[in-house]
């Protein structure tokens, strides 16, 4: 019943023939409502997944930009304390960025 590969009418045939369940108009309507609900759930889940993916992408881009700013400031002679204050990161994070980008 939950398969997307089987047509709705085939599902009703299976209910009638294999499970001896009487398929009437009310059951057909109920199944349609359930299918619409499942589509709504699927659409919401997909939208949530897309939003999470976008947020992760934005976070990665922000991290790359921070690293670029940190490295530019470091190369221009700014002290680690100054860089940390400007980009609002801990000095330890600044040192890690410098270490990882100077390999």
SULHU-V789687 format. One record per backbone hydrogen bond with DSSP energy under -0.5 kcal/mol. CO is the residue of the C=O (numbers start at 1). NH is the residue of the N-H. If there is no record, write none. Layout:
co: <CO	CO>
nh: <NH	NH>
This chain:
co: <7	8	9	10	11	12	13	14	14	15	15	16	20	22	24	25	26	27	28	29	30	31	32	33	34	35	36	37	38	39	40	41	42	43	44	45	46	47	48	49	50	51	52	53	54	55	56	57	58	59	60	61	62	63	64	65	66	67	68	69	70	71	72	73	74	79	80	81	82	83	84	84	90	91	92	93	94	95	96	97	98	99>
nh: <11	12	13	14	15	16	17	18	19	19	21	20	22	24	28	29	30	31	32	33	34	35	36	37	38	39	40	41	42	43	44	45	46	47	48	49	50	51	52	53	54	55	56	57	58	59	60	61	62	63	64	65	66	67	68	69	70	71	72	73	74	75	76	78	77	83	84	85	86	87	88	89	94	95	96	97	98	99	100	101	102	102>
